[in-house]
Each structure stands twice: as C-alpha cells, then as structure tokens.
Amino acid sequence: MSHPTRTLPSGDELPIVGVGTWNIDGDTLRDSVRAGLDAGYTHVDTAEGYKNEDVIGDVLADYDREELFLTSKVLPKNLDYESVIASCEASLERLGTDYLDLYLVHWPNPAISLRETMNAMATLHDRGLIRNVGVSNFSAYQLSCAHHVSDVPIAVNQIEFHPYLQRPDLVDYCRETDTVIEAAAPLARTEVFDDPVIQELAETYDKSPAQIVLKWAVEQDVVVLPKSSSPEHVRQNGALFDWELAAEDRERLDDRDRDQPVYDHPARDWTGDTYGISQ
C-alpha cells in the first residue's frame, strides 16, 4: 500500500513517510533502503553531508526512478552561488539520477547571503535539476526571509520535531505559509522510547514505541523521516495507516513537550566540517 502524501506548491506529491539515512552507510544502508522500497516506501531522504549518496544511488538503480521521491541537501559551507550548483550536480552524479524531487538548504549559514543561495536554487529549478526547493533547520525568522527573497516557492522546512520538541510557534508559521513540515529525528534519536506514556501507549495499541510516535506526527500532517539500521524496524515504521490513535492519547503525547532538542541546539560549532566558517 502506498503511503498518503502532502501536496507541495508545485503540485508534486510528497509521501508522508520517508526512509531516513543519516549516520548509516554500507550494507546496513543498502539493506535499510531496500527494505523500505520493497515495503512500499517511495520517499528517500539523504544529504551530501551524510556521505552516503553513492550507496543510495546503487540501490535506486534497481527501482523505477519516476515512482520515487528523492531528497538531498546542500551543506551550509557550500551556500555561495557556484557551490550550490556544484553540490547539486555532484549529488545527482552520486545518486545516479538526472533530477532531485526536493533539494534543501541543510542548515542556514548567516555568513553567506540567503538571496545568493536562493538564486542558485532558482537556477537549478530552471534547469530542471530540482523539482522543489526547501530548507532545513530554519527558524520562523529565517524561513520568512527565505520566502521573501526566493523566486521559487519554499515547499518544505525539515526541522527537529518529536514529542519532546514540538515547537508550536514554528509549526504555526510553517502552516500559515503553506510550508510542509518534515520531521528530522522524529524519534528524537530513540530518546523518547523510554518515555512512560509512550511505553504505555505502545502496550495499549500493541505497536512499537516508534510507531506510536510516528503516528502522532503523521496525524498532524507532519512528514516523518525515521532512520533505522534494522530492515524489520524500517517495515514497522511505515505501517502507520490501518489504525488510529484516540484523541485523548494524542493529547497525552501533546503534553510530553519539554522543549528539549537532541540536535538542533541554540548555538552551532562554526568550525566543524558542516559549516567550516573561517574567522
């Protein structure tokens, strides 16, 4: 059964569950992506910063590209005009495809003009190399600026979102501007699994803690990108659509918010490989 979708401003349909691929590689990644695609996923999310696009490209070669929704991202150190173009072309080559369904600015970079970055995105869009443009880890303030300076619609903001970090103001702003929300780390990198309410609901519904948390997100029209190194868990994580959470159980999960990120902390390490911003 194919997964439900969210419609992007372009009219393209974004499947509401995708295979996340952060921090896995090699045969583990091959098995994970293959398990997802064989179980009915049609949406795969990667990034140049994950350094695994070549492996994903090998797997995708065995499937019908037109049936898939493929996302990659450009690192913040590569957000000047020429580097955005070069990064995208390199990602396409590694992934073995002519186009990306969605290309995201992986993190904002205040040291490079957002207008310059979005102009490069518009060029890639005009050339047909990318079908939709988005951002990732943008605040409402940064996203509003991106909407203002971009010639193509900002279709998506991929953000850290899970029961411990629900970000109501950012979510509201995304909804007001027709920006689809994608949850990176929808399982809080497993930190929510031990939560007593989530454990209890998993038992009540006879589902895994991951399924409970993912179901809670997709029922809010949030696109989830769970990552697992276990093919069995990948299959489970997509099995969200023949059951429902009761309203009072959704509310119990809503009440778990503690404004606690697992990766999107207020400050950044500007010296690391992701940003590499010199003095």
KOLKE-978600 format. One line per field, with one value per residue: residue number from 1; residue in one letter; x, y, z of N, C-alpha, C in turn. Coordinates in nm, 2 decimals. Atoms other than C-alpha are relative to their C-alpha. Layout:
# residues N
nr c(NUM	...)
rest c(A	...)
nX c(X	...)
nY c(Y	...)
nZ c(Z	...)
caX c(X	...)
caY c(Y	...)
caZ c(Z	...)
cX c(X	...)
cY c(Y	...)
cZ c(Z	...)
END
This chain:
# residues 279
nr c(1	2	3	4	5	6	7	8	9	10	11	12	13	14	15	16	17	18	19	20	21	22	23	24	25	26	27	28	29	30	31	32	33	34	35	36	37	38	39	40	41	42	43	44	45	46	47	48	49	50	51	52	53	54	55	56	57	58	59	60	61	62	63	64	65	66	67	68	69	70	71	72	73	74	75	76	77	78	79	80	81	82	83	84	85	86	87	88	89	90	91	92	93	94	95	96	97	98	99	100	101	102	103	104	105	106	107	108	109	110	111	112	113	114	115	116	117	118	119	120	121	122	123	124	125	126	127	128	129	130	131	132	133	134	135	136	137	138	139	140	141	142	143	144	145	146	147	148	149	150	151	152	153	154	155	156	157	158	159	160	161	162	163	164	165	166	167	168	169	170	171	172	173	174	175	176	177	178	179	180	181	182	183	184	185	186	187	188	189	190	191	192	193	194	195	196	197	198	199	200	201	202	203	204	205	206	207	208	209	210	211	212	213	214	215	216	217	218	219	220	221	222	223	224	225	226	227	228	229	230	231	232	233	234	235	236	237	238	239	240	241	242	243	244	245	246	247	248	249	250	251	252	253	254	255	256	257	258	259	260	261	262	263	264	265	266	267	268	269	270	271	272	273	274	275	276	277	278	279)
rest c(M	S	H	P	T	R	T	L	P	S	G	D	E	L	P	I	V	G	V	G	T	W	N	I	D	G	D	T	L	R	D	S	V	R	A	G	L	D	A	G	Y	T	H	V	D	T	A	E	G	Y	K	N	E	D	V	I	G	D	V	L	A	D	Y	D	R	E	E	L	F	L	T	S	K	V	L	P	K	N	L	D	Y	E	S	V	I	A	S	C	E	A	S	L	E	R	L	G	T	D	Y	L	D	L	Y	L	V	H	W	P	N	P	A	I	S	L	R	E	T	M	N	A	M	A	T	L	H	D	R	G	L	I	R	N	V	G	V	S	N	F	S	A	Y	Q	L	S	C	A	H	H	V	S	D	V	P	I	A	V	N	Q	I	E	F	H	P	Y	L	Q	R	P	D	L	V	D	Y	C	R	E	T	D	T	V	I	E	A	A	A	P	L	A	R	T	E	V	F	D	D	P	V	I	Q	E	L	A	E	T	Y	D	K	S	P	A	Q	I	V	L	K	W	A	V	E	Q	D	V	V	V	L	P	K	S	S	S	P	E	H	V	R	Q	N	G	A	L	F	D	W	E	L	A	A	E	D	R	E	R	L	D	D	R	D	R	D	Q	P	V	Y	D	H	P	A	R	D	W	T	G	D	T	Y	G	I	S	Q)
nX c(0.08	-0.09	0.03	0.06	-0.10	0.04	-0.02	-0.09	0.05	-0.02	0.10	-0.06	0.05	-0.11	0.05	-0.01	-0.11	-0.11	-0.11	-0.10	-0.13	-0.11	-0.09	-0.02	-0.07	-0.04	0.10	0.11	0.08	0.06	0.11	0.10	0.07	0.06	0.12	0.10	0.06	0.07	0.12	0.10	-0.05	-0.04	-0.06	-0.14	-0.06	-0.14	-0.06	-0.14	-0.07	0.00	-0.11	0.05	0.08	-0.04	0.06	0.14	0.01	-0.01	0.13	0.11	-0.01	0.08	0.14	0.05	-0.03	0.12	0.09	-0.06	-0.02	-0.14	-0.05	-0.13	-0.02	-0.13	-0.06	0.00	-0.13	0.01	0.12	-0.02	0.07	-0.07	-0.01	0.13	0.02	-0.09	0.04	0.12	-0.05	-0.08	0.10	0.07	-0.09	-0.01	0.13	0.02	0.13	0.00	0.06	0.05	0.13	-0.01	-0.13	0.01	-0.11	0.00	0.00	-0.02	-0.14	0.01	-0.12	0.02	0.12	0.11	0.05	-0.10	0.03	0.13	-0.02	-0.05	0.11	0.09	-0.07	0.01	0.14	0.02	-0.07	0.06	-0.08	0.08	0.14	0.05	-0.10	0.04	-0.10	-0.01	-0.05	0.02	0.10	0.11	-0.06	-0.08	0.09	0.07	-0.10	-0.01	0.12	0.00	-0.10	-0.01	0.08	0.08	0.06	-0.07	0.10	-0.02	-0.10	-0.02	-0.04	0.01	0.13	0.03	0.08	-0.07	-0.03	0.11	-0.02	0.13	0.00	-0.06	0.10	0.11	-0.04	-0.01	0.14	0.06	-0.07	0.02	-0.13	0.02	-0.10	-0.06	-0.07	-0.13	0.00	0.14	-0.01	-0.09	-0.11	0.05	0.01	0.14	0.05	0.02	0.10	0.10	0.12	-0.02	-0.01	0.13	0.08	-0.05	0.06	0.15	0.03	-0.08	-0.08	-0.13	-0.01	-0.02	0.12	0.09	-0.05	0.02	0.15	0.03	-0.05	0.07	0.14	0.00	-0.04	-0.14	-0.07	-0.11	-0.12	-0.07	-0.12	-0.03	-0.10	0.06	0.11	0.13	0.04	0.04	0.13	0.09	0.02	0.09	0.13	0.06	0.12	0.12	0.04	0.00	-0.01	0.11	-0.03	-0.05	-0.14	-0.07	-0.02	-0.10	-0.12	-0.02	-0.04	-0.14	-0.10	-0.09	-0.09	-0.13	-0.06	-0.11	-0.11	0.01	-0.02	0.01	-0.12	-0.06	-0.15	-0.03	-0.13	0.01	0.00	0.13	-0.01	-0.13	-0.01	-0.13	0.01)
nY c(-0.12	-0.12	-0.09	-0.13	-0.10	-0.14	-0.06	-0.11	-0.11	0.03	0.11	0.13	0.06	0.05	0.11	-0.05	0.08	0.02	0.07	-0.09	0.07	-0.06	0.08	0.14	0.01	0.14	0.10	-0.03	-0.10	0.07	0.08	-0.09	-0.06	0.11	0.04	-0.10	0.00	0.12	0.00	-0.10	-0.13	-0.05	-0.13	0.02	-0.13	0.00	-0.13	0.01	0.01	0.13	0.07	0.14	-0.01	0.10	0.13	-0.01	0.01	0.14	0.07	-0.06	0.05	0.12	-0.04	-0.10	-0.13	-0.08	0.04	-0.04	-0.14	0.00	-0.13	-0.02	-0.13	-0.07	-0.04	-0.15	-0.06	-0.01	-0.07	-0.10	0.04	0.11	0.13	0.06	0.07	0.11	0.10	0.07	0.09	0.11	0.09	0.07	0.10	0.11	0.07	0.06	-0.05	-0.13	-0.10	0.03	-0.05	-0.10	-0.04	-0.08	-0.07	0.09	-0.09	-0.13	-0.05	-0.15	-0.06	0.00	-0.07	0.10	-0.03	0.07	0.14	0.03	-0.02	0.12	0.10	-0.03	0.04	0.15	0.02	-0.03	0.10	0.13	0.09	0.03	-0.03	-0.08	-0.06	-0.01	-0.03	0.09	-0.06	-0.15	-0.06	-0.07	-0.13	0.03	0.05	-0.11	-0.07	0.08	-0.02	-0.13	-0.02	0.11	-0.01	0.13	0.02	0.09	0.11	0.09	-0.03	0.12	-0.05	0.10	-0.01	0.12	-0.03	-0.08	-0.13	-0.01	-0.13	-0.04	-0.12	0.03	0.08	-0.09	-0.09	0.08	0.03	-0.13	-0.04	0.12	0.07	0.13	0.04	0.13	0.02	0.07	0.06	0.00	0.09	-0.06	0.09	0.10	-0.04	0.00	0.14	0.04	-0.09	0.09	-0.02	0.06	0.15	0.04	0.00	0.10	0.13	-0.01	0.02	0.11	-0.06	-0.04	-0.15	-0.08	-0.01	-0.09	-0.14	-0.03	-0.02	-0.13	-0.10	0.00	-0.04	-0.15	-0.04	-0.02	0.11	0.06	0.06	0.08	0.08	0.12	0.09	0.13	0.00	0.02	-0.13	-0.08	0.04	-0.05	-0.14	-0.04	0.07	-0.10	-0.05	0.08	-0.01	-0.14	-0.04	-0.07	-0.14	-0.02	0.04	-0.11	-0.11	0.04	-0.02	-0.14	-0.05	0.04	-0.11	-0.06	-0.09	0.07	0.05	0.10	-0.05	-0.14	-0.08	-0.14	-0.05	0.09	0.01	-0.06	0.04	0.14	0.03	-0.04	-0.15	-0.04	-0.14	-0.05	-0.12)
nZ c(0.00	0.01	-0.12	0.03	0.04	-0.01	0.13	0.00	0.09	0.14	0.03	-0.02	-0.12	-0.09	-0.09	-0.13	-0.07	0.09	-0.06	-0.04	0.03	-0.08	-0.08	0.03	0.13	0.04	0.01	-0.09	0.07	0.11	-0.05	-0.06	0.12	0.08	-0.08	0.01	0.13	0.02	-0.08	0.05	0.00	0.13	-0.04	-0.06	-0.04	-0.03	0.00	0.03	-0.13	-0.06	0.06	0.03	0.12	0.10	-0.04	0.03	0.15	0.04	-0.03	0.08	0.14	0.02	-0.01	0.10	-0.06	0.01	-0.11	-0.13	-0.04	-0.05	-0.06	-0.06	-0.06	0.02	-0.13	-0.02	0.04	0.15	0.03	0.10	0.12	0.08	-0.08	0.00	0.13	0.00	-0.10	0.06	0.11	-0.05	-0.06	0.11	0.06	-0.10	-0.01	0.13	0.05	0.07	-0.08	-0.13	-0.03	-0.10	-0.04	-0.12	-0.07	-0.12	-0.12	0.03	-0.02	0.00	0.06	0.15	0.04	0.03	0.13	0.10	-0.01	0.06	0.14	0.05	0.00	0.11	0.12	0.00	0.03	0.14	0.08	-0.01	-0.09	-0.12	0.02	-0.11	-0.08	-0.14	-0.10	-0.11	-0.12	0.00	-0.10	0.06	0.05	0.12	0.11	0.05	0.09	0.12	0.08	0.06	0.10	0.09	0.12	0.01	-0.13	-0.10	-0.01	-0.12	-0.10	-0.07	-0.13	-0.11	-0.05	-0.06	-0.12	-0.09	0.06	0.08	0.07	0.05	0.08	0.13	0.07	0.05	0.11	0.12	0.05	0.05	0.12	0.09	0.01	-0.06	-0.10	-0.01	-0.13	-0.01	-0.13	-0.05	-0.12	-0.09	-0.01	-0.09	-0.13	-0.06	-0.01	-0.14	-0.06	-0.05	0.07	0.14	-0.03	-0.03	0.12	0.09	-0.05	0.02	0.14	0.05	0.10	-0.06	-0.04	0.12	0.08	-0.08	0.02	0.14	0.03	-0.06	0.09	0.13	-0.02	0.01	0.14	0.01	0.08	-0.09	0.07	-0.10	0.05	-0.08	0.06	0.01	0.10	-0.06	-0.05	0.12	0.04	-0.10	0.00	0.11	-0.02	-0.08	0.06	-0.01	-0.14	-0.04	-0.14	-0.06	-0.02	-0.13	0.00	0.07	-0.10	-0.10	0.06	0.01	-0.13	-0.03	0.04	-0.11	0.08	-0.02	0.13	-0.01	0.09	0.04	-0.12	0.03	0.07	0.09	0.01	0.14	0.05	0.04	0.14	0.05	0.03	0.04	0.02	-0.05	-0.07)
caX c(0.00	0.15	0.17	-0.05	0.11	0.12	0.08	0.36	0.31	0.43	0.15	0.40	0.30	0.54	0.49	0.43	0.68	1.03	1.34	1.58	1.95	2.15	2.45	2.42	2.62	2.75	2.55	2.34	2.22	2.17	1.95	1.76	1.67	1.59	1.36	1.18	1.13	1.02	0.77	0.60	0.80	0.86	1.04	1.42	1.59	1.97	2.22	2.57	2.68	2.57	2.84	2.62	2.46	2.67	2.54	2.18	2.24	2.34	2.02	1.79	1.93	1.72	1.39	1.18	1.31	0.98	0.80	1.03	1.05	1.42	1.56	1.91	2.06	2.35	2.58	2.59	2.96	2.85	2.58	2.75	2.60	2.87	2.90	2.52	2.52	2.83	2.70	2.37	2.55	2.78	2.48	2.30	2.60	2.64	2.27	2.28	1.98	1.90	1.70	1.60	1.24	1.34	1.66	1.71	1.94	2.06	2.13	2.11	2.45	2.44	2.79	2.65	2.38	2.05	1.95	2.26	2.17	1.81	1.91	2.12	1.82	1.61	1.88	1.88	1.50	1.50	1.75	1.52	1.78	1.55	1.17	1.11	1.31	1.31	1.51	1.61	1.66	1.53	1.36	1.04	1.25	1.49	1.21	1.02	1.33	1.37	1.01	1.07	1.38	1.32	1.19	1.06	0.83	0.99	0.80	0.94	1.11	1.27	1.31	1.38	1.03	0.92	0.71	0.99	1.04	0.71	0.79	0.43	0.53	0.75	0.49	0.22	0.43	0.50	0.13	0.04	0.29	0.19	0.54	0.52	0.69	0.92	1.04	1.41	1.48	1.11	1.21	1.44	1.72	1.54	1.54	1.16	1.14	1.17	0.91	0.65	0.35	0.49	0.57	0.22	0.06	0.28	0.14	-0.22	-0.21	0.02	0.26	0.63	0.72	0.84	0.51	0.32	0.55	0.54	0.16	0.13	0.33	0.16	-0.18	-0.07	0.02	0.39	0.61	0.84	1.18	1.26	1.60	1.67	1.96	1.71	1.50	1.23	1.21	1.20	0.90	0.73	0.79	0.59	0.30	0.11	-0.21	-0.45	-0.50	-0.56	-0.47	-0.76	-0.79	-0.72	-0.40	-0.29	-0.34	-0.13	0.15	0.10	0.15	0.50	0.66	0.96	1.13	1.43	1.63	1.85	2.05	1.91	2.07	2.06	2.43	2.65	3.00	3.11	3.45	3.32	3.31	2.94	3.00	3.37	3.34	3.68	3.75)
caY c(0.00	0.34	0.60	0.91	1.23	1.60	1.82	2.07	2.42	2.27	2.01	1.73	1.48	1.42	1.08	1.14	0.87	0.86	0.64	0.85	0.78	0.99	0.82	0.49	0.36	0.05	-0.27	-0.16	0.14	-0.08	-0.32	-0.04	0.14	-0.18	-0.29	0.04	0.04	-0.32	-0.25	0.04	0.34	0.57	0.85	0.86	1.14	1.20	1.48	1.55	1.58	1.22	1.10	0.80	0.92	0.68	0.38	0.50	0.55	0.19	0.07	0.31	0.18	-0.13	0.07	0.29	0.64	0.80	0.62	0.77	1.09	1.17	1.45	1.57	1.87	2.12	2.18	2.53	2.57	2.54	2.80	3.05	3.05	2.84	2.59	2.53	2.44	2.23	2.05	1.96	1.83	1.62	1.48	1.39	1.21	1.01	0.93	0.83	1.05	1.35	1.53	1.56	1.59	1.81	2.00	2.15	2.41	2.17	2.45	2.82	3.00	3.36	3.42	3.37	3.58	3.38	3.57	3.43	3.08	3.10	3.25	2.94	2.72	2.90	2.84	2.46	2.47	2.64	2.39	2.10	1.96	2.00	2.00	2.16	2.38	2.37	2.45	2.26	2.37	2.72	2.92	3.11	3.43	3.26	3.09	3.42	3.58	3.28	3.31	3.68	3.65	3.33	3.32	2.96	2.85	2.72	2.39	2.23	2.31	2.00	2.05	1.86	1.77	1.50	1.47	1.63	1.92	2.03	2.40	2.53	2.88	2.75	2.49	2.76	2.98	2.69	2.61	2.98	3.00	2.66	2.52	2.15	2.03	1.74	1.59	1.51	1.29	1.22	0.96	1.20	0.96	0.70	0.92	0.92	0.53	0.51	0.77	0.61	0.75	0.63	0.28	0.26	0.35	0.11	-0.17	-0.05	-0.04	-0.34	-0.12	-0.03	0.30	0.42	0.35	0.54	0.85	0.84	0.80	1.10	1.31	1.20	1.26	1.63	1.62	1.62	1.42	1.18	1.06	0.78	0.61	0.26	0.02	-0.27	-0.37	-0.50	-0.16	0.01	-0.20	-0.13	0.24	0.25	0.05	0.35	0.37	0.10	0.21	0.54	0.70	0.80	1.18	1.15	0.96	1.22	1.48	1.28	1.29	1.66	1.71	1.55	1.87	1.98	2.20	1.95	1.92	1.62	1.80	2.15	2.33	2.71	2.76	2.59	2.47	2.70	2.54	2.18	2.02	2.11	2.49	2.54	2.91	3.07	3.37)
caZ c(0.00	-0.10	0.18	0.19	0.06	0.12	-0.19	-0.25	-0.41	-0.74	-0.73	-0.67	-0.40	-0.11	0.06	0.43	0.54	0.40	0.46	0.67	0.60	0.85	1.00	0.83	0.53	0.35	0.36	0.66	0.45	0.14	0.34	0.51	0.18	0.00	0.29	0.27	-0.10	-0.10	0.17	-0.02	0.07	-0.23	-0.05	0.04	0.22	0.21	0.20	0.07	0.44	0.51	0.27	0.16	-0.17	-0.38	-0.18	-0.22	-0.59	-0.62	-0.46	-0.65	-0.98	-0.93	-0.90	-1.12	-1.06	-1.17	-0.89	-0.62	-0.44	-0.37	-0.15	-0.09	0.08	0.04	0.33	0.48	0.39	0.02	0.01	-0.22	-0.57	-0.75	-0.47	-0.46	-0.83	-0.79	-0.48	-0.66	-0.97	-0.76	-0.56	-0.88	-1.01	-0.69	-0.68	-1.05	-1.14	-1.36	-1.10	-0.74	-0.63	-0.35	-0.27	0.07	0.23	0.51	0.77	0.75	0.72	0.83	0.68	0.32	0.16	0.17	-0.15	-0.33	-0.21	-0.32	-0.66	-0.71	-0.61	-0.87	-1.14	-1.05	-1.07	-1.41	-1.54	-1.43	-1.19	-0.90	-0.89	-0.55	-0.32	0.06	0.37	0.68	1.04	0.97	1.24	1.16	1.12	0.87	0.68	0.65	0.49	0.26	0.14	0.08	-0.13	-0.32	-0.68	-0.63	-0.35	-0.03	-0.03	0.29	0.62	0.76	1.13	1.45	1.57	1.81	2.14	2.34	2.10	1.95	1.85	1.83	1.70	1.42	1.33	1.31	1.09	0.85	0.83	0.77	0.48	0.32	0.40	0.46	0.78	0.77	1.10	1.10	1.40	1.45	1.72	1.90	1.81	2.02	2.33	2.36	2.35	2.73	2.80	3.03	2.84	2.50	2.66	2.79	2.46	2.27	2.50	2.47	2.09	2.05	1.85	1.89	2.07	1.73	1.56	1.84	1.80	1.42	1.41	1.64	1.39	1.07	1.22	1.24	0.87	0.95	0.71	0.91	0.81	1.06	1.02	1.12	1.06	1.10	0.80	1.03	1.20	0.86	0.77	1.10	1.07	0.75	0.89	1.02	0.82	0.91	1.27	1.46	1.79	2.01	2.06	2.43	2.36	2.11	2.38	2.62	2.37	2.31	2.68	2.66	2.52	2.72	2.45	2.45	2.13	2.06	1.78	1.70	1.99	2.01	1.91	1.65	1.60	1.32	1.29	1.21	0.87	0.83	0.84	0.82	0.86	0.89	1.11)
cX c(0.09	-0.05	-0.08	0.11	-0.05	0.03	0.09	-0.05	0.01	-0.11	0.06	-0.05	0.12	-0.05	0.03	0.10	0.12	0.11	0.11	0.14	0.12	0.08	-0.01	0.06	0.03	-0.12	-0.12	-0.10	-0.07	-0.13	-0.12	-0.08	-0.08	-0.13	-0.11	-0.07	-0.08	-0.13	-0.10	0.04	0.04	0.08	0.13	0.06	0.15	0.06	0.15	0.08	-0.01	0.10	-0.04	-0.08	0.04	-0.06	-0.15	-0.02	0.00	-0.13	-0.11	0.01	-0.09	-0.15	-0.03	0.01	-0.13	-0.10	0.05	0.01	0.14	0.04	0.14	0.01	0.14	0.05	0.01	0.13	0.00	-0.11	0.02	-0.05	0.07	0.00	-0.14	-0.02	0.09	-0.04	-0.12	0.05	0.07	-0.10	-0.07	0.08	0.01	-0.12	-0.04	-0.14	0.02	-0.06	-0.03	-0.14	0.00	0.15	-0.01	0.13	0.01	0.00	0.02	0.15	0.00	0.12	-0.01	-0.14	-0.11	-0.06	0.08	-0.04	-0.13	0.00	0.06	-0.10	-0.09	0.06	-0.01	-0.14	-0.03	0.06	-0.07	0.08	-0.07	-0.15	-0.07	0.11	-0.05	0.12	-0.01	0.06	-0.01	-0.10	-0.11	0.06	0.08	-0.09	-0.08	0.09	0.01	-0.12	0.01	0.09	0.00	-0.10	-0.09	-0.06	0.09	-0.10	0.00	0.09	0.02	0.07	0.00	-0.14	-0.04	-0.08	0.07	0.04	-0.11	-0.01	-0.13	0.01	0.06	-0.10	-0.12	0.04	0.01	-0.14	-0.06	0.06	0.00	0.14	-0.02	0.11	0.04	0.07	0.13	0.01	-0.13	-0.01	0.09	0.12	-0.01	-0.01	-0.14	-0.05	-0.03	-0.10	-0.12	-0.14	0.01	0.01	-0.14	-0.09	0.04	-0.07	-0.15	-0.03	0.07	0.09	0.14	-0.01	0.02	-0.13	-0.10	0.05	-0.02	-0.15	-0.04	0.04	-0.08	-0.14	-0.01	0.05	0.15	0.06	0.12	0.10	0.08	0.12	0.01	0.10	-0.06	-0.11	-0.13	-0.06	-0.05	-0.14	-0.11	-0.03	-0.09	-0.14	-0.09	-0.15	-0.12	-0.05	0.01	0.03	-0.13	0.04	0.06	0.15	0.09	0.03	0.11	0.14	0.03	0.05	0.15	0.11	0.08	0.11	0.15	0.05	0.10	0.12	-0.01	0.01	0.01	0.13	0.05	0.15	0.04	0.12	-0.01	-0.01	-0.13	0.00	0.13	0.02	0.13	-0.02	0.00)
cY c(0.13	0.09	0.12	0.11	0.14	0.07	0.13	0.11	-0.03	-0.09	-0.14	-0.05	-0.06	-0.10	0.04	-0.08	-0.02	-0.09	0.11	-0.07	0.06	-0.10	-0.15	-0.01	-0.15	-0.10	0.02	0.10	-0.07	-0.08	0.08	0.06	-0.10	-0.05	0.10	0.00	-0.12	-0.01	0.12	0.14	0.05	0.13	-0.03	0.13	-0.02	0.14	-0.02	-0.02	-0.14	-0.09	-0.15	0.00	-0.11	-0.14	0.00	-0.01	-0.14	-0.07	0.05	-0.04	-0.12	0.03	0.10	0.14	0.09	-0.02	0.06	0.15	0.01	0.14	-0.01	0.14	0.05	0.05	0.15	0.06	0.02	0.08	0.12	-0.05	-0.11	-0.13	-0.07	-0.08	-0.12	-0.12	-0.08	-0.09	-0.12	-0.10	-0.08	-0.11	-0.12	-0.08	-0.07	0.04	0.13	0.11	-0.04	0.05	0.11	0.02	0.10	0.07	-0.07	0.08	0.14	0.04	0.15	0.07	0.01	0.06	-0.11	0.03	-0.07	-0.15	-0.03	0.03	-0.13	-0.11	0.02	-0.04	-0.16	-0.04	0.03	-0.10	-0.14	-0.10	-0.03	0.05	0.08	0.04	0.01	0.04	-0.10	0.07	0.15	0.04	0.07	0.13	-0.03	-0.04	0.12	0.08	-0.08	0.01	0.14	0.02	-0.10	0.01	-0.13	-0.02	-0.08	-0.10	-0.06	0.07	-0.13	0.03	-0.11	0.02	-0.14	0.03	0.09	0.14	0.03	0.14	0.06	0.13	-0.02	-0.09	0.08	0.08	-0.09	-0.03	0.13	0.03	-0.12	-0.07	-0.13	-0.03	-0.14	-0.02	-0.08	-0.05	-0.01	-0.09	0.05	-0.09	-0.10	0.05	-0.01	-0.15	-0.04	0.08	-0.09	0.00	-0.08	-0.16	-0.05	-0.01	-0.11	-0.14	0.00	-0.03	-0.12	0.05	0.02	0.15	0.09	0.02	0.10	0.15	0.05	0.03	0.14	0.12	0.00	0.04	0.15	0.04	0.03	-0.12	-0.05	-0.07	-0.09	-0.08	-0.12	-0.09	-0.14	-0.01	-0.03	0.12	0.09	-0.04	0.04	0.15	0.05	-0.05	0.09	0.03	-0.09	-0.01	0.15	0.01	0.07	0.15	0.02	-0.04	0.09	0.11	-0.04	0.02	0.15	0.06	-0.04	0.10	0.05	0.09	-0.05	-0.05	-0.11	0.05	0.15	0.09	0.15	0.05	-0.11	-0.01	0.05	-0.05	-0.14	-0.01	0.05	0.15	0.04	0.14	0.05	0.14	0.12)
cZ c(0.00	0.12	-0.05	-0.03	0.05	-0.14	0.02	-0.09	-0.15	-0.05	0.02	0.14	0.08	0.10	0.15	0.09	-0.10	0.08	0.04	-0.01	0.08	0.08	-0.02	-0.14	-0.03	-0.01	0.09	-0.07	-0.12	0.04	0.05	-0.12	-0.08	0.08	-0.01	-0.13	-0.03	0.08	-0.03	0.02	-0.14	0.02	0.08	0.02	0.03	-0.01	-0.04	0.13	0.06	-0.06	-0.04	-0.13	-0.10	0.03	-0.04	-0.15	-0.05	0.02	-0.09	-0.15	-0.03	0.01	-0.10	0.06	0.00	0.11	0.14	0.02	0.08	0.04	0.03	0.05	-0.02	0.13	0.01	-0.05	-0.16	-0.05	-0.09	-0.14	-0.08	0.07	0.01	-0.12	0.00	0.09	-0.06	-0.11	0.05	0.07	-0.10	-0.06	0.10	0.01	-0.13	-0.05	-0.07	0.08	0.14	0.01	0.09	0.04	0.11	0.04	0.14	0.13	-0.05	0.03	0.00	-0.06	-0.15	-0.02	-0.03	-0.14	-0.11	0.00	-0.08	-0.15	-0.07	-0.01	-0.12	-0.13	-0.02	-0.04	-0.15	-0.09	0.01	0.08	0.13	-0.02	0.11	0.09	0.14	0.08	0.11	0.12	0.00	0.10	-0.08	-0.07	-0.13	-0.11	-0.06	-0.10	-0.13	-0.10	-0.07	-0.12	-0.11	-0.12	-0.02	0.14	0.09	0.04	0.14	0.10	0.08	0.13	0.10	0.06	0.05	0.13	0.10	-0.05	-0.11	-0.07	-0.06	-0.09	-0.14	-0.08	-0.05	-0.11	-0.13	-0.06	-0.07	-0.14	-0.10	-0.02	0.07	0.10	-0.01	0.13	-0.02	0.15	0.07	0.13	0.10	0.02	0.11	0.15	0.06	0.03	0.15	0.08	0.05	-0.07	-0.14	0.02	0.02	-0.12	-0.09	0.05	-0.03	-0.15	-0.06	-0.12	0.06	0.04	-0.13	-0.08	0.07	-0.03	-0.15	-0.04	0.05	-0.09	-0.13	0.02	0.01	-0.14	-0.01	-0.07	0.09	-0.08	0.10	-0.07	0.09	-0.07	0.00	-0.10	0.06	0.06	-0.11	-0.04	0.10	0.00	-0.11	0.02	0.10	-0.04	0.00	0.15	0.04	0.15	0.05	0.03	0.14	0.01	-0.08	0.09	0.10	-0.06	-0.02	0.13	0.04	-0.04	0.11	-0.07	0.01	-0.13	0.02	-0.09	-0.03	0.12	-0.04	-0.07	-0.09	0.01	-0.14	-0.06	-0.06	-0.15	-0.07	-0.05	-0.05	-0.03	0.06	0.07	-0.10)
END
